[in-house]
Amino acid sequence: MCLLAGALFAYWKLPFSQPFIDWLNSLGFPAARAIDYTDLSSLIMLWPAYKLQPYNYLPKRLTHGLKIPVLLISLFAIVATAPPRGYYGHSYDLPKGFIWVYQDCKTKLSTDRILHKLDSMQIAWHQDSVIFFPANTRHLYFQYQQPGDNNTILKSFQSLKDTTIFYETVYNPFYIIPQVIVEQDTLKDIRFRITDEGKKRRIQVLTVTRDVNHEYTYKESLDLIKKYKKKMQAFLSE
């Protein structure tokens, strides 16, 4: 049981399972997972699980009767750890190249000094509090009526080839750099927030858009986040 659990967990967390996930989605069963190699560290807990002997608190007849219900409950508990992308209570899709960063570092530089460094490097910036995401219109329709006609017509939003619907999301105020080039990488819409914490300032990078023609995997996003965090710390060094 432990070997089987470990093998299936590793298979699910590695890229090898992508064809199986695509097959499930093609059958109408929405399935998704994040490829995160650090999750494999949890496999070490299979060893104590194998070595520990369960203590029978209940009669054997009752224990055998509970096996199937516990198995079914466990399947849902193990698999359904997070809703799929797009089901978090909002109705928008993340555009290609968009990466949630949410990494921060601290500096002794004042907010004015940080912004002055951007100005001295001729990096444009401005303040904002709104992000517009492409709306998820897969199941949305609009109703209209032709002049002089009493019949109403339903039309899918997705059929509007020359029209894009956006979803407005409002956040706490942040700064945004429209575009900057870092080591031949063109980064767009870098959103960051500066928080005063006494003698130091915390700079939190919220989002970045790198390549609008590429949809990044979780692993690729992690690698880029680490890379840009080092760049940010170097920029803030005094």
DOKEVO-112839 format. One record per atom (N, C-alpha, C, O, CB): residue in three letters; x, y, z. Coordinates in steps of 0.05 Angstrom, whole numbers, plus 5000, padded with zeros to 4 digits. Glycine has a CB too. Example, Ala and Ser with C-alpha at 12.3 -4.5 7.8 and 13.67 -1.06 7.14 Angstrom:
DOKEVO-112839
ALA526448865156
ALA524649105156
ALA526449345156
ALA528549345169
ALA522649115181
SER525749555142
SER527349795143
SER525850015157
SER526850235161
SER528249885114
end
This chain:
DOKEVO-112839
MET501649765000
MET500050005000
MET501750255000
MET501150454986
MET498150005024
CYS503850255016
CYS505650485017
CYS507150524990
CYS507350754981
CYS507650465040
LEU508050314979
LEU509450334953
LEU507550434931
LEU508250594915
LEU510650064945
LEU505150334932
LEU503150414912
LEU502450704915
LEU502250854896
LEU500650244913
ALA502050794940
ALA501351074946
ALA503651254937
ALA503151464925
ALA500751114975
GLY506151174943
GLY508451344935
GLY508751354905
GLY509251574894
GLY510951224947
ALA508351134891
ALA508651124862
ALA506551294848
ALA507051454830
ALA508550844851
LEU504051274858
LEU501851424846
LEU502151724851
LEU501651894834
LEU499151324856
PHE503051794876
PHE503352074882
PHE505652194865
PHE505252424855
PHE504052104912
ALA507852054862
ALA510052154846
ALA509152184817
ALA509852384803
ALA512451974848
TYR507651984807
TYR506752004779
TYR504952244775
TYR505152384755
TYR505151744772
TRP503152304794
TRP501352524792
TRP502752794793
TRP501952984779
TRP499252514814
LYS504952814808
LYS506353064812
LYS508453114790
LYS509453344789
LYS507653064839
LEU509052914774
LEU511152954754
LEU509853004726
LEU507452934723
LEU512952704753
PRO511353114707
PRO510253174681
PRO509252924666
PRO507652954647
PRO512353314664
PHE510052684673
PHE509252444659
PHE506252404659
PHE505152264641
PHE510652204671
SER504852514679
SER501952464681
SER500352664664
SER497852634663
SER501152494710
GLN501652844650
GLN500153044634
GLN498352914613
GLN496053004610
GLN502053234621
PRO499352714598
PRO497452584578
PRO494952464591
PRO492852474580
PRO498952364564
PHE495252344615
PHE492952234629
PHE491052464637
PHE488552424635
PHE493852084654
ILE492052684646
ILE490452914654
ILE488953024630
ILE486653094631
ILE492053134668
ASP490353044607
ASP489153144582
ASP486852954574
ASP484753044564
ASP491253164560
TRP487352694577
TRP485252494570
TRP482852524588
TRP480552514578
TRP486452204573
LEU483152574614
LEU480952614632
LEU479352864623
LEU476852854623
LEU481952644661
ASN480753074616
ASN479353324608
ASN477853284582
ASN475753394578
ASN481353554605
SER478953114564
SER477653064539
SER475052904543
SER473252924526
SER479452904520
LEU474852764565
LEU472352614572
LEU470352784587
LEU468152684593
LEU473052364588
GLY471053024593
GLY469253204607
GLY469653204637
GLY468053314652
GLY466453124602
PHE471853084647
PHE472453084676
PHE474653284681
PHE477053224676
PHE473252794686
PRO474053524690
PRO476153734694
PRO478153644715
PRO477453604738
PRO474853994702
ALA480653624707
ALA482753554726
ALA485153734721
ALA485753804698
ALA483653254721
ALA486553804742
ALA488853984740
ALA490553934765
ALA489653854786
ALA488054284738
ARG493153984762
ARG494953964785
ARG497354144779
ARG497954204756
ARG495853674790
ALA498754224800
ALA501154384798
ALA503554204800
ALA503854044818
ALA501254604820
ILE505354234780
ILE507854084781
ILE509754214801
ILE510954424794
ILE509154054753
ASP510154104824
ASP511754214845
ASP513553994856
ASP512553824872
ASP510054354867
TYR516053994849
TYR517853774857
TYR518353774887
TYR519053574899
TYR520553804843
THR517954004900
THR518354014929
THR516153844944
THR516653754966
THR518254304940
ASP513853804931
ASP511853634943
ASP512753344947
ASP511653204964
ASP509253644926
LEU514653264931
LEU515652984933
LEU517052934960
LEU517352704967
LEU517552924910
SER517853144974
SER519153115000
SER517252985020
SER518052865039
SER520053385011
SER514553005015
SER512652885033
SER512752575032
SER511652445050
SER509852975027
LEU514052465011
LEU514152165009
LEU515752045033
LEU515451805039
LEU515552084983
ILE517352205046
ILE518852105069
ILE517052005091
ILE517851835107
ILE520852315079
MET514552115092
MET512752035113
MET511551755109
MET510251645126
MET510452235115
LEU512051635085
LEU511151365080
LEU512651165097
LEU511650945104
LEU511351295051
TRP515151225104
TRP516751035120
TRP515651005148
TRP515150775157
TRP519651135122
PRO515151215163
PRO513851175190
PRO511051055187
PRO510150905205
PRO513751435206
ALA509551135165
ALA506951015162
ALA507050715158
ALA505350565167
ALA505551145138
TYR509250615145
TYR509650335141
TYR510450195167
TYR509649965172
TYR511750285119
LYS512150325183
LYS513250195207
LYS511150195230
LYS511150005245
LYS515750345215
LEU509450405232
LEU507650415254
LEU505450205250
LEU504350175229
LEU506450695257
GLN504750065272
GLN502649875272
GLN500049995283
GLN500150115305
GLN503449625288
PRO497849975269
PRO495350095278
PRO494349955304
PRO494649715307
PRO493250095257
TYR493150115321
TYR491950005345
TYR488949965340
TYR487650155331
TYR492450185370
ASN487949725346
ASN485149665341
ASN483449755364
ASN483149625384
ASN484849365336
TYR482149995360
TYR480350095381
TYR477549975378
TYR476049965397
TYR480250395379
LEU476949895353
LEU474249795347
LEU474249495342
LEU476349385336
LEU473049945323
PRO471949365345
PRO471749075339
PRO472449035309
PRO471949205292
PRO468948965345
LYS473548795303
LYS474448745275
LYS472148755256
LYS472448855233
LYS475748475274
ARG469748665264
ARG467448665245
ARG466848955237
ARG466349005214
ARG465048535258
LEU466849145257
LEU466249425251
LEU468449545235
LEU468049715217
LEU465749575277
THR470949475241
THR473249575226
THR473149505196
THR473549675179
THR475849475238
HIS472449255191
HIS472249165163
HIS469949315148
HIS470249375125
HIS471748865161
GLY467749375163
GLY465549505150
GLY466149795144
GLY464849915126
GLY463149495168
LEU468149915158
LEU468750195153
LEU470950235131
LEU471450465123
LEU469750325179
LYS472050025122
LYS474350045103
LYS473450195077
LYS474750375068
LYS475449775096
ILE471250105065
ILE470350215040
ILE469550515043
ILE470450675027
ILE468050055029
PRO467950585063
PRO467250875067
PRO469651045072
PRO469851265061
PRO465350905090
VAL471550945088
VAL473951105093
VAL475651135068
VAL476751345063
VAL475650965115
LEU475750925052
LEU477250935026
LEU476051145008
LEU477551304996
LEU477250665013
LEU473451155005
LEU472151344988
LEU472551634997
LEU473051814982
LEU469151284985
ILE472251675024
ILE472751935035
ILE475652025031
ILE476152255025
ILE472051945065
SER477451835034
SER480351905031
SER480951985003
SER482652154999
SER481951665040
LEU479751854983
LEU480251924955
LEU479552224950
LEU481152364937
LEU478651744936
PHE477352314960
PHE476552594957
PHE478452774973
PHE479252994964
PHE473652644965
ALA479152684997
ALA480952855014
ALA483652885002
ALA484853105004
ALA481152735042
ILE484652684988
ILE487352694977
ILE487352844951
ILE489253004946
ILE488452414972
VAL485352804934
VAL485452914907
VAL484453194906
VAL485753374894
VAL483852744888
ALA482053244918
ALA480853514915
ALA481953704936
ALA480553794954
ALA477753484919
THR484553774933
THR485753954952
THR485354244944
THR485754424961
THR488753894954
ALA484654304919
ALA484354584910
ALA482454584886
ALA482554394870
ALA487054714903
PRO480854784884
PRO479054804860
PRO480754864836
PRO482854984838
PRO476955024864
PRO479854774812
PRO481354834788
PRO481555124782
PRO479955284792
PRO480254684764
ARG483455204765
ARG483855484758
ARG481355594745
ARG480155464728
ARG486355514739
GLY480555824754
GLY478155954744
GLY475755904761
GLY473556004755
GLY477655844717
TYR476055754784
TYR473755694801
TYR474155824829
TYR472955724848
TYR473355394804
TYR475656034831
TYR476156164856
TYR474156384862
TYR474956574877
TYR478956264857
GLY471756364852
GLY469856574858
GLY469856804839
GLY468357004843
GLY470156664886
HIS471656804819
HIS471657014800
HIS471056904772
HIS470856664768
HIS474457164800
SER470757084753
SER470057004726
SER471957114705
SER471057234686
SER467157084719
TYR474457084710
TYR476457174691
TYR478656964687
TYR478956784704
TYR477657444700
ASP480156994666
ASP482456824660
ASP484956984661
ASP484957224654
ASP482156684632
LEU487156854670
LEU489656994670
LEU490756994641
LEU490756784628
LEU491656854690
PRO491757224632
PRO492857234604
PRO495457074603
PRO496857034623
PRO493257524595
LYS496256994579
LYS498756854575
LYS501157034583
LYS501057284579
LYS499056764546
GLY503156914595
GLY505457064604
GLY505157194631
GLY507057304642
GLY506057274584
PHE502757184643
PHE502157314668
PHE503157134691
PHE502456894691
PHE499157384671
ILE504657244710
ILE505657084732
ILE505057234759
ILE505857464762
ILE508757044729
TRP503757094777
TRP503457194804
TRP506157154818
TRP507056924820
TRP501157054820
VAL507357364829
VAL509957334841
VAL509757324871
VAL510457124884
VAL511757574833
TYR508757534883
TYR508357554912
TYR510957484927
TYR510857314945
TYR506057384921
GLN513157604920
GLN515657584934
GLN516457854944
GLN515958054931
GLN517857464915
ASP517757864967
ASP518558124978
ASP521258114990
ASP522457904995
ASP516558214999
CYS522458344993
CYS524958385007
CYS524958655021
CYS523258815015
CYS527358364986
LYS526858695039
LYS526958935054
LYS529359105047
LYS531459005038
LYS526958865084
THR529159365051
THR531259555045
THR531159785064
THR529059855075
THR531059645015
LYS533459915068
LYS533560155085
LYS532960405069
LYS532660625080
LYS536260175098
LEU532760375043
LEU532160605026
LEU529360705032
LEU527460545036
LEU532460534996
SER528960965031
SER526261075034
SER524661035009
SER525760974988
SER526461375042
THR522061075011
THR520361044987
THR521161244966
THR521261174942
THR517461084995
ASP521761494974
ASP522561694954
ASP525161614941
ASP525561664917
ASP522861964968
ARG526961494956
ARG529561414945
ARG529261184925
ARG530561184904
ARG531561334968
ILE527461004931
ILE526960774913
ILE525860884887
ILE526760804865
ILE524960574926
LEU523861054889
LEU522661164864
LEU524661344849
LEU524561354825
LEU520161324871
HIS526361484864
HIS528361654851
HIS530361474835
HIS531361554814
HIS529861824872
LYS531061244846
LYS532861064831
LYS531560974805
LYS532960954785
LYS533560814848
LEU528960924806
LEU527560854781
LEU527761084761
LEU528261044737
LEU524660784786
ASP527261334771
ASP527461564753
ASP530261604742
ASP530561664718
ASP526661814768
SER532261554758
SER535061594749
SER535761384728
SER537561434711
SER536961574772
MET534461154728
MET534960954708
MET533060974684
MET532860804666
MET534660674720
GLN531461204684
GLN529561254663
GLN527561034660
GLN526760954638
GLN531061304636
ILE526660924683
ILE524560724683
ILE521960854691
ILE521660954714
ILE525360484703
ALA520060854673
ALA517460974679
ALA515860814699
ALA516060574700
ALA515861004653
TRP514360954716
TRP512660824735
TRP510261014742
TRP510361254737
TRP514260764761
HIS508160894752
HIS505861044761
HIS504360884781
HIS504860644785
HIS504061134737
GLN502461004795
GLN500860864815
GLN498160784803
GLN497060914786
GLN500461044839
ASP497160564814
ASP494560464805
ASP493460284827
ASP494760224846
ASP494860304778
SER490960194823
SER489760014842
SER487859814828
SER486359674841
SER488160164863
VAL487859814801
VAL486059644786
VAL487559474766
VAL489459574753
VAL483859824771
ILE486759224763
ILE487759054743
ILE485458944727
ILE483458854738
ILE489458814755
PHE485658954700
PHE483658844683
PHE484458574671
PHE486658554659
PHE483059044660
PHE482858374676
PHE483358104666
PHE481358034644
PHE479058124645
PHE483357894689
PRO482157874624
PRO480257784604
PRO478057624617
PRO478557434632
PRO481557614582
ALA475557704613
ALA473257574626
ALA472957294615
ALA473357234592
ALA470757734622
ASN472057114633
ASN471456844625
ASN468556844615
ASN466656864630
ASN471756644650
THR468256824588
THR465656854575
THR464656594564
THR462856594547
THR465757064553
ARG465756364573
ARG464956114561
ARG462056054564
ARG460855914547
ARG466555894573
HIS460756144586
HIS457956084590
HIS456256334593
HIS454156334606
HIS457655904615
LEU457156554581
LEU455756804582
LEU454456874556
LEU455656834534
LEU457557024592
TYR452056974557
TYR450557064533
TYR449457344537
TYR448957424560
TYR448356854525
PHE448957484516
PHE447557734518
PHE445057724501
PHE444957584480
PHE449457974510
GLN443157884509
GLN440557884496
GLN440158144482
GLN440658354493
GLN438257834516
TYR439258144457
TYR438758394442
TYR436258354425
TYR435258134420
TYR441258474425
GLN435358584415
GLN432858584399
GLN433258764375
GLN434158994377
GLN430458684417
GLN432558664351
GLN432858814327
GLN430659034326
GLN428458994336
GLN432558634302
PRO431359274315
PRO429359484313
PRO426859394298
PRO427059284276
PRO430559734300
GLY424459444309
GLY422059364296
GLY421359074299
GLY419358984287
GLY422159434268
ASP422858924314
ASP422358634318
ASP421858584347
ASP423458664364
ASP424758464307
ASN419758444353
ASN419058384381
ASN420658144392
ASN420658094416
ASN416158334384
ASN421857984374
ASN423357744383
ASN426057824394
ASN427457994383
ASN423657544360
THR426857704416
THR429457744428
THR431357524419
THR430557294414
THR429357754458
ILE433857594417
ILE435857404407
ILE438057374428
ILE438957574439
ILE437157504380
LEU438857124433
LEU441157074451
LEU443557014435
LEU443556864416
LEU440456834470
LYS445757144442
LYS448257104428
LYS450557064447
LYS450757204467
LYS448857344409
SER452256874441
SER454456804459
SER456557024457
SER457157134436
SER455756534451
PHE457757094481
PHE459957294481
PHE462357194465
PHE463857354454
PHE460757354510
GLN462756934465
GLN465056824451
GLN464856854421
GLN466856834406
GLN465356524458
SER462456904411
SER462156944382
SER462957224373
SER463057284349
SER459256894374
LEU463557404392
LEU464357674385
LEU467357674379
LEU469057694397
LEU463757874409
LYS467957644354
LYS470757614345
LYS472457864349
LYS474857854354
LYS470957524316
ASP471158094346
ASP472558354348
ASP472158494374
ASP472658734376
ASP471758524325
THR471158354394
THR470558484420
THR471758314442
THR471458064442
THR467458514424
THR473058444461
THR474158314485
THR472858424510
THR472658664513
THR477258344486
ILE471858244526
ILE470558324552
ILE472658304574
ILE474058094576
ILE468058154558
PHE472858504591
PHE474858504612
PHE473358514639
PHE471158624642
PHE476758744610
TYR474758394659
TYR473658384686
TYR475458564703
TYR477858534704
TYR473658084698
GLU474158754718
GLU475658944734
GLU476058834762
GLU474158754775
GLU474259214735
THR478558834771
THR479158754799
THR480558984813
THR482459094802
THR480958494799
VAL479659054837
VAL480759284851
VAL482359174875
VAL481459004890
VAL478459464861
TYR484859284878
TYR486659204900
TYR487459454915
TYR486759674908
TYR489159054888
ASN488959404936
ASN490259624950
ASN492259764931
ASN493359634914
ASN491659534976
PRO492660024934
PRO494360174915
PRO497160044912
PRO498259944932
PRO494660464923
PHE498160044888
PHE500759934882
PHE502160104861
PHE500860274848
PHE500559634873
TYR504760054857
TYR506160194835
TYR506359994812
TYR506359754815
TYR509060284845
ILE506560104788
ILE506759934764
ILE508860054745
ILE508860284739
ILE504059914750
ILE510559874735
ILE512559944715
ILE511559824689
ILE511459574687
ILE515459834722
PRO510859984669
PRO509659874645
PRO511459684630
PRO510559484619
PRO508860094626
GLN514059744629
GLN515859574614
GLN518759624621
GLN519559854626
GLN515459604584
VAL520359414623
VAL523159444628
VAL524559204617
VAL523358984616
VAL523759474659
ILE527059234609
ILE528659014597
ILE530758924618
ILE532359084626
ILE529959094570
VAL530658674625
VAL532658554644
VAL533958324631
VAL532758114626
VAL531258474671
GLU536558354624
GLU538058144612
GLU536658024587
GLU536257784585
GLU538657914632
GLN535958204569
GLN534658124544
GLN531758014548
GLN530557934528
GLN536257924530
ASP530758024572
ASP528057944578
ASP526358204579
ASP526958384595
ASP527757774604
THR524258214564
THR522358434565
THR520158374585
THR518458204580
THR521258494537
LEU520158524607
LEU518158484628
LEU516158714626
LEU516958944624
LEU519558474656
LYS513658644628
LYS511558844626
LYS509758834651
LYS509458624664
LYS509858794601
ASP508559054656
ASP506659084678
ASP507658964704
ASP506458784716
ASP503958944670
ILE509959064713
ILE511058984739
ILE509659134761
ILE509959384763
ILE514259024740
ARG508059004776
ARG506559134798
ARG507959074825
ARG508558844831
ARG503559034798
PHE508359284840
PHE509759244866
PHE508559434886
PHE507459644879
PHE512759274864
ARG508859364912
ARG507859534933
ARG510059584953
ARG511659404959
ARG505459394947
ILE510159824964
ILE512159904984
ILE510759955010
ILE508960115012
ILE513760164974
THR511659815031
THR510459845057
THR512559945077
THR514759835078
THR509259575067
ASP511960145092
ASP513760255112
ASP513660085137
ASP511560055149
ASP513060555118
GLU515959985146
GLU516159825170
GLU518259945189
GLU520159805196
GLU516859535163
GLY517860195196
GLY519760315214
GLY522360405200
GLY522260585183
GLY520460135237
LYS524560285208
LYS527060355196
LYS527460235168
LYS529260325154
LYS529360265214
LYS525760045161
LYS526059915134
LYS523459935119
LYS521359985130
LYS526959625138
ARG523759895093
ARG521459885075
ARG521359595063
ARG523359485055
ARG521660095053
ARG518959495062
ARG518459235049
ARG517359275021
ARG515359405017
ARG516459055066
ILE518759165001
ILE517859184974
ILE516858904966
ILE518358704966
ILE520159274955
GLN514358894958
GLN513158644950
GLN512358664920
GLN510758834912
GLN510658584967
VAL513658494904
VAL512958474876
VAL510458304873
VAL510458064881
VAL515358364859
LEU508358404862
LEU505858264860
LEU505558104835
LEU505057864836
LEU503558464862
THR505958224812
THR505658084786
THR507758184766
THR508958394769
THR502758134775
VAL508058024746
VAL509758094723
VAL508757944699
VAL507857714701
VAL512858024729
THR508958064676
THR508257934651
THR510757914634
THR512058114628
THR505958084636
ARG511557674626
ARG514057624613
ARG513757584583
ARG514457764567
ARG515557394625
ASP512757364575
ASP512357294547
ASP509457244541
ASP508257054551
ASP514057044539
VAL508157434527
VAL505257414523
VAL504457184505
VAL502057124502
VAL504257674510
ASN506457054492
ASN505756824475
ASN506256554489
ASN506156344476
ASN507456834450
HIS506756564515
HIS507356324530
HIS505856304556
HIS505556504570
HIS510456304535
GLU504756074561
GLU503256024586
GLU505155864604
GLU505655624599
GLU500555884582
TYR506055984626
TYR508055864642
TYR506955644661
TYR504855664672
TYR509456074659
THR508555434663
THR507955224683
THR508655324711
THR510055524713
THR509354954676
TYR507755184731
TYR508355264758
TYR511355254763
TYR512455434777
TYR506955084778
LYS512755054752
LYS515655034756
LYS517155264742
LYS518955384754
LYS516754764745
GLU516355334718
GLU517555564704
GLU517055824720
GLU518855994721
GLU516455584676
SER514755854730
SER514156094746
SER515856114770
SER516856334777
SER511156104754
LEU516255894784
LEU517955894808
LEU520855974801
LEU522056134815
LEU517955624821
ASP521955864779
ASP524655934771
ASP524956224765
ASP526856354772
ASP525455764747
LEU522956344751
LEU523056624744
LEU522756804769
LEU524057004771
LEU520856694724
ILE521056714787
ILE520656864812
ILE523256884827
ILE524057104837
ILE518456744829
LYS524756664830
LYS527256664844
LYS529256844830
LYS530756994843
LYS528456374846
LYS529256834803
LYS531156994788
LYS530657294792
LYS532557444796
LYS530956924758
TYR528157374790
TYR527557654792
TYR527657764820
TYR528157994825
TYR524757714781
LYS527357584840
LYS527757674867
LYS530657744872
LYS531157944886
LYS526757454887
LYS532457594861
LYS535357654864
LYS535957924851
LYS537558084861
LYS537057434852
LYS534757964827
LYS535158224813
LYS534058454830
LYS535358664831
LYS533758214786
MET531858414843
MET530658624859
MET532358684883
MET532758924890
MET527858554868
GLN533458484896
GLN535258524919
GLN537758664911
GLN538858834926
GLN535858254932
ALA538858594887
ALA541258734878
ALA540759024872
ALA542359194878
ALA542358594852
PHE538359084861
PHE537659364855
PHE537359524881
PHE537959764881
PHE535059364840
LEU536459404902
LEU536059544927
LEU538459564945
LEU538459704966
LEU533859414942
SER540659424937
SER543059434954
SER544259714954
SER544259854933
SER545159234943
GLU545159794977
GLU546160074980
GLU549260084977
GLU550460294979
GLU545360185007
end
